[in-house]
Amino acid sequence: MSIQINVLYLVSVVVIWLLVYHITYWLTETLNDPSLVCWSIGPLGLSSVSLREPRLPRLLWQFLISGLVLGAVVYVCLFALRPPPIVGLEQDPTSRAIAAAIPVVALTLIQLVGVIRARRHPLWGEARVMAQVQRSQATGATIIFTALGRAFLRDRFGVTPGEFTRMVRY
């Protein structure tokens, strides 16, 4: 059986896979973070700022949940949608599992490289908050401070979130 690829359809499906993985990763990061100071939404995506480095079990949980969700979405896109973006894929269970695992492994490895890079050059505490807020402002993102973040700004800097964002802008 020959393989036929619907290029435009496949590209749109891959974009959906990227969105699903990164949104799931971000949600598991944000919802389980006891030291979350703020999060932002901007044209370059979603980001969150924590005071402390995430622990290994939490990182593994993020990778596991994101991978499982992406694997389910990939499987549905490749084998349940009609017509599929790639026609002619093998239909035996092993081939299906391999086809669904390839995007999961690829995106997880890319995310893992980012985590390793962040751990090699750590920036936590006040410096991280200032740098991340400044980066978010530079991209035009909207920044939302949590209750912990507002208390942190009041205790460490003696400012409100509005004053803090004006201060780090320059």
Secondary structure, DSSP 8 states (H G I E B T S, - for coil): ---EE-HHHHHHHHHHHHHHHHHHHHHHHHHT-TTEEEEEEETTEEEEEESS---HHHHHHHHHHHHHHHHHHHHIIIIISSS-SEET---SHHHHHHHHHHHHHHHHHHHHHHHHHHHHS---THHHHHHHHHHHHHTT-EEEE-HHHHHHHHHHTS--HHHHHHHHH-
